[in-house]
Amino acid sequence: MTSRPQIPHRSLLSLLVLVAALSGAATPRATSAEIKTFGDMATFLAETGGAAATGALPDLGLVTTATVGSVTFGVAPGGDNLAIGAAGTLAAPDWYALLPGNDIALGFENLSVATAAPVYALGWEFAQPDVTMPSFGGLAVDSTYEVSLYHGATLVGQAQFTSIPTDVVTFLGVWSSAPFTHAEIVDVTQSPFVDDDEFFGEFFSGTTPLPTVTSFTDRATFLAATGATNASGPLPNLGTATSVKLGSVTYGIAPGGDNMAMGAFGISGLADWCPQIPGNDVALGYENLQLDLDQPVLALGIDFVQPDATIAPWGGTPIDSTYEVALYLGGTFVTQASFSAIAVDQLAFLGVSSPTPFDRVTIIDVTNTPFVDDDEFFGEVYTAPAAGPWTNLGSSQSGVYGDPLLFGTGALTPGSSGSLDLVQANAATPVLLVVALSANPTPALCGTIVPLPVLATLGLMTDPAGEIHIPWASWSSGLSGLGLHFQYLIVDPVAPCGVAMSNALRGDVP
């Protein structure tokens, strides 16, 4: 047997300047939090606003517990033999060469991570060896890790990581809608022969919560609470289609879905898909529906029917389905909600509202059974446009990731917070923010520049996720009555003339 070391045996500052110029100045368990997982450090840091929590790890060797930066490491239940760095072990000078600097190793990889203050996001560098397994690392097994988040003794939520890349430095991260003070990261691989090793690197944390979503299952309540209005109007009888634009909504097929039909036109012997939905309705093979919106909204709902006793002969075996509703803005995930125990054999409703604007929704049947062969049906859509003084003026020009989206948040009243946000742009590339007090759409650079005459320009760079977020904590006074116009010009080799453009955006200061 190979000799082994003692440890592993298993495995808007710039915008504020501009504004100033313009103005002349038993474990308790809580209700599970919403959790988003990450497999990429740049995306994690960009979305969560996270930062280094440990910095470079020291070379301490075997420890029981150790505080590094704002994190205290220990052994979670079922784990053993914690080392931070390889000092004093047979693995010295380094546990795993592919991880930069020192790394964390355990016997059974059950790691406890406590933070100095409550956080909402936690991420870490990670390596799972396969062909690069050290001689002491045992038989390589692709592991599943479960991350449990606690606030004190209360379980906040859990997430799992599977299919983790091997033989490379990768990244795992979680973002929660509720704060937590420590995490347990545990190898839960279902195998009695797990005798491998994985290694942890530097840790990162964030203090911004994952935006939450409010769910509705009653249309009247949704409309009253959100001020939403009908966005699609009555559905036409078109039959088979891949996408259909109605009002400010485009119905289409989400990933994993197929065979969409709006109305039963052309379907032999069928006058209507579902009589419980007034007028025409939408049917799919696999019920994965995507809704794209003309502009960001804060709430969306849709009429819905889940047949049971009323299922048609061609509808398969009735199954009470679970649906996951995910919200996106310019391709960036915002938040999600799940619907289960949905009323059957009657007109029902699925609705969500979010404090963060969104412009795309996927509604996906995630029922956990391999025998799902039933049908549900969708009807008209209702939305509540994003509140506030912001107006999308259009005139975007597509680039490598489609149409870059510029949007604003905040009331633009003195002392109010908010931000100017660009998403879905070319990554890590120069951009020019154009600012004006009026709109004069003018052809230029194979597109249309709207904010003219130019009052000011600001050169910036997008981050690795293709985004720029310019926040302000307190909007300046003295700007009342101004209409501020913004648009980004973005270096993009895919775009005409090599320049992509965001939509133009107007902010009307009350």
C-alpha positions in Angstrom: 0.0 0.0 0.0 1.2 3.5 -0.9 2.5 5.4 2.1 0.2 8.4 2.9 0.5 11.6 4.8 -1.6 12.0 8.0 -4.5 13.9 6.4 -6.6 12.7 3.5 -8.1 9.3 3.4 -11.3 10.2 1.7 -12.7 12.2 -0.2 -21.6 54.8 -9.6 -18.7 56.6 -8.4 -18.1 58.2 -11.9 -21.8 58.9 -12.3 -21.9 60.7 -9.0 -19.2 63.0 -10.3 -21.3 63.7 -13.4 -24.4 64.3 -11.3 -22.6 66.7 -9.1 -21.4 68.6 -12.2 -24.9 68.8 -13.5 -26.2 70.1 -10.2 -23.3 72.4 -9.5 -22.3 70.2 -6.6 -31.8 19.2 16.5 -31.3 21.9 14.4 -34.1 24.4 14.1 -35.0 24.7 10.5 -36.3 28.0 8.9 -38.3 28.3 5.8 -35.8 27.4 3.1 -34.1 30.5 1.6 -33.8 30.9 -2.1 -30.3 29.7 -3.1 -28.4 30.3 -6.4 -25.3 28.3 -7.1 -22.2 29.3 -9.1 -19.4 27.5 -11.0 -17.5 30.5 -12.1 -15.7 33.0 -9.9 -16.1 36.1 -12.1 -19.8 35.6 -12.3 -20.1 35.0 -8.6 -18.1 38.2 -7.8 -20.0 40.3 -10.4 -23.5 39.2 -9.3 -23.1 39.0 -5.6 -20.7 42.0 -5.1 -18.4 39.5 -3.3 -14.8 40.1 -2.2 -11.9 38.1 -0.8 -12.7 36.8 2.7 -9.5 34.9 3.4 -6.9 36.2 1.0 -4.0 33.9 0.4 -4.1 30.9 2.8 -1.2 30.5 5.3 0.9 27.4 5.7 -0.3 26.2 9.1 -0.4 22.4 8.6 -2.6 20.4 10.9 -5.1 22.4 12.9 -8.3 21.9 14.8 -9.7 25.3 13.9 -8.1 28.4 12.4 -9.2 31.9 11.6 -8.0 33.3 8.3 -9.2 36.8 7.4 -12.9 36.9 8.2 -13.4 33.1 8.1 -12.9 30.5 10.8 -12.3 27.0 9.5 -13.1 23.8 11.3 -14.3 20.2 10.8 -18.0 19.7 10.2 -19.7 16.6 11.7 -18.4 13.4 10.0 -15.1 15.1 9.0 -11.6 14.8 10.4 -8.0 15.8 10.1 -8.0 19.4 8.9 -4.9 21.0 7.5 -4.4 24.5 6.0 -1.2 24.2 4.0 1.0 21.1 4.1 3.5 22.2 6.7 4.7 19.3 8.8 3.0 16.6 6.7 4.3 14.1 4.2 2.6 16.2 1.4 4.8 19.3 2.1 5.4 21.7 0.5 2.0 21.6 -1.1 -1.1 19.4 -1.1 -2.1 20.0 -4.7 0.1 21.9 -7.1 -2.6 23.1 -9.4 -4.2 25.2 -6.7 -2.3 28.5 -6.3 -0.6 28.9 -3.0 -1.5 26.8 0.0 -4.7 24.8 0.1 -7.0 23.1 2.6 -7.1 19.3 2.9 -9.2 17.0 5.1 -9.5 13.3 5.8 -13.2 13.0 5.3 -14.0 16.3 3.4 -16.6 17.8 5.7 -15.5 21.4 6.2 -17.1 24.0 8.5 -16.8 27.6 7.5 -17.9 30.3 10.0 -18.0 34.0 9.0 -17.2 36.9 11.4 -20.5 38.5 10.6 -23.6 37.4 8.7 -23.2 37.1 4.9 -25.4 36.3 1.9 -22.8 34.8 -0.4 -19.9 32.4 0.0 -17.6 31.0 -2.7 -14.3 29.1 -2.8 -11.6 27.8 -5.1 -11.8 24.1 -5.4 -10.0 21.2 -7.1 -11.2 17.6 -7.7 -8.3 15.5 -8.9 -8.8 12.6 -11.2 -5.8 11.7 -13.4 -3.9 14.3 -11.3 -4.7 12.6 -8.0 -1.7 12.7 -5.7 -0.3 9.3 -4.7 -1.8 9.6 -1.2 -5.2 10.6 -2.6 -6.8 7.2 -3.0 -9.1 6.1 -5.8 -10.5 9.0 -7.8 -14.3 9.4 -7.5 -16.4 12.2 -8.9 -17.9 13.6 -5.7 -21.2 15.3 -4.9 -21.0 18.1 -2.3 -23.9 19.4 -0.2 -23.6 22.9 1.2 -25.8 23.7 4.3 -26.2 27.3 5.4 -26.9 28.2 9.0 -27.7 31.4 10.9 -26.7 30.5 14.3 -28.2 27.1 14.9 -31.0 27.6 12.3 -30.7 25.9 8.9 -31.3 28.6 6.3 -31.0 26.5 3.1 -29.1 23.9 1.2 -27.6 23.3 -2.3 -25.7 20.5 -4.0 -22.9 20.5 -6.5 -22.5 17.6 -8.9 -20.5 17.0 -12.1 -17.7 19.2 -10.7 -14.9 19.5 -13.2 -11.8 17.4 -12.6 -8.1 18.1 -12.8 -8.5 21.9 -13.0 -8.9 24.7 -10.5 -12.6 25.4 -10.5 -15.0 27.5 -8.3 -18.1 26.7 -6.2 -20.3 29.4 -4.8 -23.7 30.0 -3.2 -25.9 33.1 -2.9 -28.8 33.2 -0.5 -31.9 35.4 0.0 -31.4 35.1 3.8 -28.2 35.8 5.8 -26.1 33.0 7.2 -23.2 32.9 9.7 -21.6 29.5 8.8 -21.7 26.8 6.2 -21.0 23.1 6.3 -19.5 21.8 3.0 -19.9 18.0 3.0 -19.0 15.3 0.5 -22.2 13.3 0.3 -21.2 11.0 -2.6 -23.3 7.8 -2.5 -20.6 5.2 -2.5 -19.1 3.0 0.3 -15.7 3.0 -1.6 -15.0 6.7 -1.6 -11.4 7.0 -0.7 -10.3 10.1 -2.7 -9.3 13.7 -2.0 -10.5 17.1 -3.0 -8.9 20.4 -2.0 -10.1 23.9 -1.1 -8.4 27.2 -1.9 -9.2 30.8 -1.1 -12.7 31.8 0.1 -14.8 34.8 -0.9 -18.0 36.3 0.6 -20.7 38.9 -0.1 -23.2 40.9 1.9 -25.8 41.6 -0.7 -28.9 39.4 -0.5 -30.2 37.4 -3.5 -33.3 39.2 -4.7 -36.4 37.5 -3.4 -39.6 36.8 -5.3 -43.2 36.9 -4.1 -45.5 34.2 -5.5 -49.2 34.5 -6.3 -51.7 31.8 -7.2 -54.8 34.1 -7.5 -55.1 36.5 -10.4 -57.3 39.1 -8.5 -54.8 39.2 -5.6 -51.9 39.5 -8.0 -53.5 42.4 -10.0 -54.4 44.3 -6.8 -51.0 43.8 -5.2 -48.9 44.7 -8.2 -51.0 47.0 -10.4 -50.4 44.7 -13.3 -52.5 44.9 -16.5 -53.0 42.5 -19.4 -49.9 42.4 -21.5 -50.7 39.9 -24.2 -54.4 40.4 -24.9 -56.5 37.4 -26.1 -54.5 34.6 -27.7 -55.0 34.0 -31.5 -55.8 30.6 -33.0 -52.5 30.0 -34.9 -51.7 26.4 -34.2 -48.1 25.2 -34.3 -45.6 28.0 -33.8 -42.0 28.4 -32.5 -42.6 31.9 -31.1 -45.5 34.4 -31.2 -45.4 38.1 -30.2 -48.6 39.4 -28.6 -48.7 42.9 -27.1 -45.5 43.4 -25.2 -44.9 39.6 -24.7 -43.3 37.0 -27.0 -44.3 33.4 -26.2 -41.6 30.9 -27.1 -40.1 27.5 -26.1 -37.7 27.4 -23.1 -34.7 25.1 -23.1 -35.9 21.5 -22.8 -39.3 22.2 -24.2 -40.8 21.4 -27.6 -43.8 21.5 -29.9 -45.6 24.8 -29.0 -49.0 25.5 -30.3 -51.0 28.6 -29.7 -54.6 27.5 -30.2 -55.6 24.2 -31.8 -55.8 25.5 -35.4 -54.8 22.7 -37.8 -55.0 20.0 -35.2 -57.4 17.4 -36.6 -60.7 17.1 -34.8 -59.6 19.5 -32.0 -61.5 22.8 -31.5 -59.7 23.9 -28.2 -56.8 22.6 -26.2 -58.4 23.3 -22.8 -62.0 24.4 -22.2 -61.2 25.8 -18.7 -59.1 28.6 -20.2 -61.3 31.1 -22.0 -60.5 31.5 -25.6 -57.4 30.0 -27.1 -54.5 28.7 -25.1 -50.9 27.5 -25.4 -50.0 23.8 -25.4 -46.5 22.3 -25.5 -45.0 18.8 -25.6 -42.7 19.3 -22.7 -44.2 22.2 -20.9 -41.2 24.5 -20.8 -42.4 28.0 -21.8 -40.4 31.1 -22.3 -41.8 34.7 -22.1 -39.7 37.6 -23.5 -40.8 41.1 -22.6 -40.4 44.3 -24.5 -39.1 46.1 -21.4 -38.2 45.2 -17.8 -41.1 44.6 -15.5 -41.5 44.0 -11.8 -44.3 41.4 -11.9 -45.7 38.8 -14.3 -48.5 36.4 -14.1 -50.1 33.9 -16.5 -53.4 32.0 -16.6 -52.9 28.3 -16.2 -54.8 25.0 -16.1 -53.6 21.6 -14.8 -56.1 18.9 -15.8 -56.6 15.8 -13.7 -60.0 14.3 -14.0 -60.6 16.5 -17.0 -57.5 15.5 -18.9 -58.1 14.7 -22.6 -57.4 11.2 -23.9 -54.3 12.5 -25.7 -53.1 14.2 -22.5 -51.3 11.3 -20.9 -51.5 10.2 -17.3 -52.4 13.1 -14.9 -49.6 14.1 -12.6 -49.6 17.0 -10.2 -46.7 18.9 -11.5 -44.1 21.3 -9.9 -43.2 24.3 -11.9 -40.1 26.4 -11.6 -40.4 30.1 -12.6 -37.0 31.7 -13.3 -36.6 35.5 -13.9 -33.8 37.0 -16.0 -32.6 40.5 -17.0 -30.7 40.7 -20.2 -29.7 37.0 -19.8 -28.6 37.4 -16.2 -30.4 35.3 -13.6 -32.4 37.4 -11.1 -34.3 35.0 -8.9 -36.8 32.1 -9.1 -39.8 30.6 -7.5 -41.4 27.2 -7.4 -45.1 26.3 -7.6 -46.4 23.0 -6.4 -49.8 21.7 -5.2 -51.4 23.7 -8.0 -55.2 23.5 -8.2 -56.5 21.0 -10.8 -59.3 20.9 -13.2 -60.0 24.7 -13.0 -58.6 28.0 -14.2 -55.5 28.7 -12.0 -52.8 31.3 -12.0 -49.1 31.5 -11.6 -47.7 35.0 -10.7 -44.4 36.4 -9.4 -43.2 39.9 -8.4 -39.6 40.9 -7.8 -37.9 44.0 -6.4 -35.4 43.7 -9.2 -36.6 44.3 -12.8 -36.7 41.3 -15.2 -37.4 41.0 -18.9 -37.4 37.2 -19.5 -39.2 34.4 -17.7 -38.9 30.7 -18.1 -41.7 28.5 -16.7 -40.5 24.9 -16.6 -42.1 21.6 -15.4 -39.5 20.2 -13.0 -41.6 17.4 -11.6 -39.3 14.7 -10.2 -40.5 11.7 -12.1 -39.3 9.9 -15.3 -42.9 9.1 -16.2 -44.2 12.7 -16.8 -46.5 12.3 -19.8 -49.3 14.8 -18.9 -50.3 18.1 -20.2 -50.9 21.6 -18.7 -52.0 24.7 -20.6 -51.1 28.4 -20.5 -53.2 31.5 -21.2 -52.9 35.3 -21.2 -50.1 37.2 -19.6 -50.3 40.1 -17.1 -47.3 42.4 -16.2 -46.5 45.4 -14.1 -43.8 47.6 -15.7 -40.9 48.6 -13.5 -41.9 51.5 -11.4 -40.0 54.7 -11.4 -38.8 57.4 -13.7 -37.0 55.2 -16.2 -38.0 54.8 -19.9 -36.4 52.4 -22.4 -36.0 54.4 -25.6 -34.8 51.5 -27.7 -32.2 51.8 -30.5 -29.9 49.0 -29.3 -27.4 47.4 -31.7 -26.6 43.7 -31.2 -23.2 42.4 -30.4 -21.7 39.1 -29.3 -24.3 38.5 -26.6 -27.3 39.9 -28.4 -28.8 43.3 -27.5 -27.0 45.0 -24.6 -29.5 46.1 -22.1 -29.3 49.4 -20.1 -31.7 50.0 -17.3 -31.9 52.2 -14.2 -33.2 51.7 -10.7 -34.2 54.2 -8.0 -36.6 57.1 -7.7 -34.1 59.9 -8.6 -35.4 61.9 -5.7 -32.9 63.7 -3.5 -31.3 61.3 -1.1 -32.6 58.2 -2.8 -30.4 55.3 -3.8 -30.3 53.6 -7.2 -28.1 52.5 -10.0 -27.4 52.6 -13.7 -26.8 49.1 -15.0 -25.6 47.6 -18.2 -25.8 43.9 -18.9 -25.4 41.5 -21.8 -22.5 43.4 -23.3 -19.1 42.2 -24.6 -17.0 41.2 -21.7 -13.9 43.0 -20.4 -14.0 45.6 -23.2 -13.9 49.4 -23.5 -17.2 51.3 -23.6 -18.3 54.9 -23.8 -21.3 56.2 -21.8 -22.9 59.0 -23.7 -25.0 61.5 -21.6 -27.3 64.2 -22.9 -30.2 66.3 -21.7 -32.3 65.6 -24.8 -32.9 62.8 -27.4 -32.1 63.4 -31.0 -31.8 60.0 -32.7 -29.0 60.2 -35.3 -27.6 57.4 -37.5 -23.9 56.7 -36.6 -21.5 53.8 -36.5 -24.0 51.5 -38.3 -26.6 52.2 -35.6 -28.4 55.1 -33.9 -27.1 57.3 -31.2 -30.0 58.9 -29.2 -28.6 61.1 -26.5 -27.7 64.3 -28.5 -26.3 66.9 -28.3 -23.8 65.3 -26.1 -23.4 66.8 -22.6 -20.7 64.4 -21.3 -19.0 61.1 -22.1 -17.4 58.6 -19.8 -15.0 55.9 -20.8 -15.3 52.6 -18.8 -14.7 48.9 -19.1 -17.2 46.1 -18.8 -16.4 43.4 -16.2 -15.8 39.7 -17.0 -19.5 39.1 -17.1 -20.1 41.9 -19.7 -21.7 44.2 -17.1 -21.2 47.7 -15.6 -23.1 48.7 -12.4 -22.9 52.3 -11.4 -24.6 52.8 -8.0 -25.3 55.8 -5.9 -26.2 55.9 -2.3 -27.8 59.4 -2.3 -29.1 61.1 -5.4 -28.1 64.8 -5.6 -30.6 67.6 -5.1 -31.0 70.5 -7.6 -31.8 68.3 -10.6 -35.6 68.4 -10.5 -37.2 68.6 -14.0 -34.2 67.3 -15.9 -34.5 64.5 -18.4 -31.2 62.6 -18.4 -30.5 60.5 -21.4 -27.9 57.7 -21.4 -26.6 55.2 -24.0 -23.5 52.9 -24.1 -21.3 52.4 -27.1 -19.4 49.1 -26.8 -16.4 47.8 -28.6 -17.6 44.5 -30.1 -16.1 42.7 -33.1 -19.3 41.0 -33.9 -21.4 44.2 -34.2 -21.7 46.2 -37.4 -18.8 48.8 -37.6 -17.3 47.0 -34.6 -19.6 48.9 -32.2 -22.6 47.5 -30.3 -25.0 49.8 -28.6 -27.2 49.5 -25.6 -30.8 50.8 -25.7 -31.0 54.5 -24.9 -32.5 55.2 -21.5 -34.2 58.3 -20.2 -34.4 59.1 -16.5 -36.9 61.8 -15.6 -36.0 63.5 -12.4 -39.1 64.4 -10.4 
